[in-house]
Amino acid sequence: MAPVVSGVVPSDGDVVAPGVVDVSGLVSDSGSGVDRVRVLVRRTGVSPALYWRDGVGWVESWSWNRADLDGAGGFVLEDVSVVDGGSYELFVWAWDGAGNLADWTETIGLSRFAATG
């Protein structure tokens, strides 16, 4: 079985305060266990599109970021900087220990959120 991602925060439609947010959620796998989770954060409404690169900031080339696993079914990508008036898309991928990546609807979560202060 492939892993399943759920409960991603910020969730679709959320409005968060400008500043720093953590992207978090739950991931489970009933077979070989969760091996890794990757997160992509894209700032929309700007040209060119900007992508969050952990430890660097916003860049023009897409980058997925390694989320930390807590050993209890949770994951987190900390300290993503969001600006007032910004709109964002969030994608989450998860793999299990056997290398399985679930299909689009189970593994890759899309969340659209905004920052307003």
N, C-alpha and C positions, 0 to 999 in steps of 0.2 A: 504494500500500500504506500501511496505517496503522502507526504505531509499535508496538513490542512492549516491555513492561516485564518484567524478570526479576531474580532475585537480590536481592530487597529484604531489607534488614536494618534492624531486627530482623525475623526471619522468624517465621512462624506457629508459636506454641508456645514461643518463646524466653522465657527469664527473664533480665532484665538487672539490674544493680546500680542502686539508686536514685541519682539525681543527674542528670547531663546525658548524653543520648545523641544520636548523629547518625543520621538516617534516610538510608540510601543504597541504591543499586542500579544496574542497567544498563538502558539504553534504546537501541533501535536502530530504524532506519527505512531501508529499501532504496530508497525513492523520493526524496522531496524533502528528506529529513533531518529530524532532530528539531528542533522549534521551541521547545517548552516542556514542563516537567513541573511538576505541582502535587501537593501532598501534604496530606492531611487526617489529623490525629491526634485521636482522640476518647477521652477517659477514660470508661470504663464503670463501672457499679456505684455511681455517685453520682447524686443527684437535686438539681437538674437535671443533665443531661449537660454535660460540659465539653469544650471544643475548644481546641487549641493555636493561638495566633495569634503568629506569629514577631515578635519584638521587643516583645511585650506580655505574653504569658503565657497562662494558662488563662482562657477567657471562656465565657459561656453561649450565645453565638450561633456557629454553625458557620462555619468559615473555612478556605479552602484556602490553602496557603502556597507561594510560589515556591521551587522547588528550584534550586540552582545546577548548571549543566551544565559538565562539565570538558573538553569537546571531544574526549574519547577514548571516549565511550559511557557515561560514568558520570554520576550525579546525586547530590546530597546536600542535605539540609536539616539544618543544624547546630544544636546546642544546644537540644534539646527537653528540658524539665525533667520528670523522672518521679519519683514519690514511692514510698516503701516501702509495699508492699501494694496499689499501684495496678494496675488492669487497663486495657489500652489496645487500641484498634482503629486500624489504619493503612490508609489508602486512597491509591492512586497513580494519577494520570491523566497521559497523555502525548499531545501533538498533534504532527503533522508540519508541515512548511512549507506544505503545501497545505491545512491545516486539518482533516485527517483525524484522527478519534479512533477507535481500534480498538474492537471490540466488547468487552463486559464481561469476558470471560475472558482476552483478550489485553492489555487496557490497564489495567483497574482491578484492582490487586492488593489483596487483603484479608489483613492479617496481624494476628493477635491475640497480644499479648505482655503480660508482667507484670513488675513491678519488686519484687525482694525483696532485702533486705540482711541 
